[in-house]
Amino acid sequence: MKKYFLLIVFVITLTITGFGQKYAYIDSEYILGNMPEYIEAQAELDRIAANWQKEIEVRFKSIDSMYKKFQVEAITLPEKMKKSREESIISAEKDAKDLQKKRFGKDGDLFKKREELVKPIQDRVLTAINEYAKDKGYAFVFDTSGAMTIVYADPKWDINDAIMQKLGITVSKDE
């Protein structure tokens, strides 16, 4: 009985290993960081974000100056004028915060610009990964650059260079 049990376990083990799945991993930040068009898109996004940030800072400085001026003059202003100035300051502050949200908020202008500039590049990389994985018979391809933690990865399963080659990217090994 014991022999049959061991034989069954042995056959099951062989069957399972016979259908073993292949795994590979990539580092999407490494791949994207070596793509000139991605680097240019990131630089463009940084430039746009810096300009929008300056625009918002100018508004907040203006509001701060309005508020300081109001504090100095508040003592001598009639009540109606005080109320009008306070409302003006509050309105300007609301407009500045709305602009900040419009530019940098969830689904804001920066998000839309990122979708416009970066998403096509990321889609191209994803397509290359999918095609390569299907061609080579990989069941899974993990990305080591994200939140997923891989404690150890055998370099023989690293397909970064193959994906970059598929994308037409050459990288010198001096880096």
ABEGO torsion letter per residue (X at the ends): XAAAAAAAAAAAAAAAAAABBBBBBBBAAAAAAABAAAAAAAAAAAAAAAAAAAAAAAAAAAAAAAAAAAAAAAAABBAAAAAAAAAAAAAAAAAAAAAAAAAABBGBAAAAAAAAAAAAAAAAAAAAAAAAAAAAGBABBBBAABABBBABBBAAABAAAAAAAAAGBBBBAAX
